Amino acid sequence: MWFAGVDVGSISTEAVLVSDDGRVVAQTVGATGADSVAASERALLEALAAAGIGREELARVVGTGYGRERVPFATDRVTEITCHARGAIHLFPGTRTVIDIGGQDSKVIRVDGQGRVLNFQMNDKCAAGTGRFLEVMARALEVDLIEMGPLGLLGSGAVSVSSTCTVFAESEVVGLIHQGRRKEEIIQGIHAAVAGRTRALVGRVGVEAEVTMTGGVAKNPGVVKELEDRLGIRMNIPAEPQTVGALGAALIARERGPVK
């Protein structure tokens, strides 16, 4: 018996399949693009193909993410707050705080020992401090997004990027380039700006160890380091942080059991 979770985000869509004993048998990450319905379908089919499972063998499918209502084959829909909490505590049972930085929003979630949400704060009104913000800055610097994390770690001193608006921050970065500032130091400053905004969000909820970071930005070691320095802790980073929400959705599907 197999259960699926599909997480439709603003930038990427993920699918995770788990067996009836909670074992992950497949996970996929792909671009959402302009058609989130097609993206959810594609993600599920890729996961099924990877696992060698037929669609008819799925007992339940939970959709999550901002586009969860656009997952036509979902039997249930659960908020990404709940799913990230459930996925994080499955991977790291000691988790009490989840920091999720996605494509266009960021969240801080406090959970109890069972993964139940106690409190959360979400920054969803501006892309600053999110994956989209980093994409725009990478484009301005003419570096690959994947290269930003390692490059930022090479900075000898962060250049201040003070603008909180993505558009203004991009202009600020272009100005720093024209001043001849080193890319490594500018990138370190960008990472510091993201960490600073996230730290402010954490302050509204409070931080309790263990802290687990999820979302695509968790793949950026520069942001991770800057945030850890500000929080004074070391965070749990999943092997594939982008699929934690889909994992939580799949586990919830398993807990609810087959559709009657």
C-alpha positions in Angstrom: 0.0 0.0 0.0 1.4 3.4 -1.0 0.6 7.0 0.0 1.6 10.2 -1.8 2.1 13.9 -0.9 2.3 16.6 -3.5 3.6 20.1 -2.6 2.8 22.8 -5.1 4.9 25.9 -4.4 5.3 29.1 -6.3 8.6 28.0 -7.9 8.9 24.2 -7.5 6.6 21.3 -7.1 7.6 18.2 -5.2 6.1 14.7 -4.8 6.9 12.0 -2.2 5.7 8.5 -2.0 5.8 6.4 1.2 5.0 2.8 1.9 2.5 1.7 4.6 5.5 1.5 7.1 6.5 5.1 6.5 9.5 4.4 4.3 10.2 6.9 1.5 10.2 5.0 -1.8 10.5 8.0 -4.2 10.7 11.8 -4.2 10.9 14.3 -7.1 11.5 18.0 -7.4 10.5 20.0 -10.5 9.6 23.5 -11.7 6.0 24.6 -11.1 5.9 26.9 -14.2 2.8 28.6 -15.4 0.5 25.6 -15.0 0.4 24.2 -11.5 -2.1 21.5 -12.4 0.2 20.1 -15.0 3.2 20.5 -12.5 1.4 18.4 -9.9 0.5 15.7 -12.4 4.0 15.6 -13.7 5.5 15.4 -10.2 3.3 12.5 -9.2 3.9 10.6 -12.4 7.7 11.0 -12.1 7.6 9.7 -8.5 5.4 6.7 -9.5 7.8 5.9 -12.4 10.8 6.1 -10.1 9.2 3.7 -7.6 7.8 1.4 -10.2 4.3 1.8 -8.8 1.0 2.1 -10.7 -1.3 5.0 -10.0 -4.1 2.6 -9.1 -2.0 1.4 -6.2 -2.1 4.7 -4.4 -4.3 4.5 -1.3 -4.5 8.3 -0.6 -3.0 11.5 -1.9 -2.6 14.7 0.1 -2.0 18.0 -1.6 -0.2 20.9 0.1 1.5 24.2 -0.6 0.1 27.4 -1.9 -1.3 25.5 -5.0 -2.9 22.6 -3.1 -6.3 23.4 -4.4 -4.9 22.9 -7.9 -4.0 19.3 -7.3 -7.1 17.7 -8.9 -6.3 14.1 -7.9 -5.7 14.9 -4.2 -8.1 13.1 -1.8 -7.2 15.6 0.9 -5.6 19.0 1.2 -3.6 20.2 4.2 -1.7 23.5 4.8 2.0 23.7 4.2 2.5 24.8 7.8 1.2 21.5 9.1 3.0 19.4 6.5 6.4 21.0 7.0 6.0 20.5 10.7 5.1 16.9 10.2 7.9 16.2 7.7 10.6 18.0 9.8 9.8 16.1 13.0 9.8 12.8 11.1 13.3 13.4 9.9 14.5 15.0 13.1 12.4 13.8 16.1 13.9 16.5 18.4 12.7 19.3 16.2 10.8 22.1 18.1 11.3 25.0 15.6 11.0 24.8 11.9 12.4 27.5 9.6 11.1 27.2 6.1 12.4 29.6 3.4 10.7 28.9 0.1 10.5 30.6 -3.3 8.3 33.5 -2.3 7.6 33.3 1.4 9.2 32.3 4.6 7.8 30.7 7.8 8.8 30.0 11.3 6.9 27.2 13.0 6.9 26.1 16.7 6.0 22.4 17.2 5.5 20.0 20.1 7.0 16.5 20.4 4.3 15.1 18.1 4.8 17.6 15.4 1.6 19.5 16.2 1.8 23.2 15.4 1.9 25.4 18.5 2.5 28.8 16.8 3.8 30.2 13.5 4.7 33.4 11.7 4.7 33.8 7.9 6.2 36.5 5.7 4.2 36.2 2.5 3.7 39.9 1.5 7.2 40.5 0.1 9.7 38.3 -1.7 12.6 39.8 0.1 14.5 37.2 2.1 13.2 34.3 0.0 14.4 32.1 -2.8 13.1 34.6 -5.4 15.1 37.4 -3.8 18.3 35.3 -4.1 17.5 34.5 -7.8 17.2 38.2 -8.6 20.4 39.0 -6.8 22.2 36.1 -8.6 21.1 37.5 -11.9 22.3 41.0 -11.0 25.7 39.5 -10.1 25.8 37.3 -13.2 26.5 34.2 -11.1 24.7 30.8 -11.0 22.3 30.5 -8.1 24.0 27.3 -7.0 27.3 29.1 -6.9 26.1 31.8 -4.5 26.3 29.8 -1.3 30.0 28.7 -1.7 31.0 32.2 -3.0 29.4 33.9 0.0 31.5 31.7 2.4 34.6 33.2 0.7 33.8 36.8 1.7 36.2 38.4 4.1 33.7 40.9 5.3 30.0 41.4 4.3 29.0 44.5 2.4 25.8 45.9 3.8 22.7 45.4 1.6 20.2 47.4 3.5 17.2 47.6 1.2 14.3 45.4 2.3 12.6 45.6 -1.1 13.8 43.2 -3.8 13.7 45.8 -6.5 15.7 48.4 -4.5 18.1 45.7 -3.2 18.8 44.8 -6.8 19.7 48.4 -7.6 21.8 48.6 -4.5 23.8 45.5 -5.6 24.3 46.9 -9.1 25.7 50.0 -7.4 28.1 48.0 -5.3 29.3 46.2 -8.4 30.0 49.5 -10.1 32.0 50.6 -7.0 34.3 47.6 -7.6 33.3 45.7 -4.5 34.2 42.0 -4.6 31.3 39.6 -5.6 32.1 37.4 -2.6 31.6 40.3 -0.2 28.4 41.4 -1.9 27.0 37.9 -1.8 27.9 37.6 1.9 26.0 40.8 2.4 23.0 39.4 0.6 23.1 36.3 2.7 23.3 38.4 5.8 20.3 40.4 4.7 18.3 37.2 4.2 19.4 35.9 7.6 18.5 39.2 9.3 15.0 39.2 7.9 14.5 35.5 9.0 15.9 36.2 12.4 13.3 39.0 12.9 10.6 36.5 11.9 12.0 34.0 14.4 11.9 36.7 17.1 8.1 36.9 16.8 7.7 33.2 17.5 10.7 32.4 19.7 13.3 29.8 19.0 13.5 26.4 20.8 16.1 23.8 19.9 16.2 21.7 17.9 15.8 23.9 14.9 15.3 22.3 11.4 15.5 24.3 8.3 13.5 23.3 5.2 12.9 24.8 1.8 15.2 25.4 -1.2 17.2 28.1 0.5 18.4 25.5 3.0 20.6 24.3 0.2 22.6 27.6 0.4 25.4 27.1 2.9 26.0 30.9 3.0 22.5 31.7 4.2 22.6 28.7 6.6 25.9 29.9 8.2 24.7 33.5 8.5 21.4 32.4 10.1 23.1 29.9 12.5 25.5 32.7 13.6 22.6 35.0 14.4 20.6 32.4 16.3 23.7 31.0 18.0 22.8 27.4 17.2 23.4 24.7 14.6 20.4 23.7 12.6 19.3 20.4 11.2 19.5 20.5 7.4 17.6 17.6 5.6 19.4 15.8 2.8 16.6 17.1 0.4 15.1 20.2 2.2 12.7 21.0 -0.7 10.7 17.8 -0.2 10.0 18.1 3.5 6.5 19.5 2.9 5.6 16.8 0.4 7.0 14.2 2.9 4.8 15.6 5.6 1.8 15.4 3.3 2.6 11.8 2.4 2.9 10.8 6.1 -0.5 12.5 6.8 -2.0 10.5 4.0 -0.6 7.3 5.6 -1.9 8.2 9.0 -5.4 8.8 7.6 -5.3 5.5 5.8 -6.8 4.3 2.5 -9.8 6.2 1.1 -12.9 4.3 1.9 
